[in-house]
Amino acid sequence: MASIMITEPAGYDLLKKLFLRMTWFDNYNIFYYYDKNTEIIHIIRILYNRADWQNILKR
């Protein structure tokens, strides 16, 4: 039986620190957070996939 190793994506620590989540659509990364109290998703930023998103979000 083969073992499966699950790893966190690059930059996961930064997203966690900023309380953000990330998904993608076509060639774009979408950064957002979900407010559980109001059940609203707030889109923070949409960046082209090849952008250095980690450095952009650190600003």
Order of alpha helices (4+ residues) and beta strands (2+ residues): alpha-beta-beta-beta-alpha
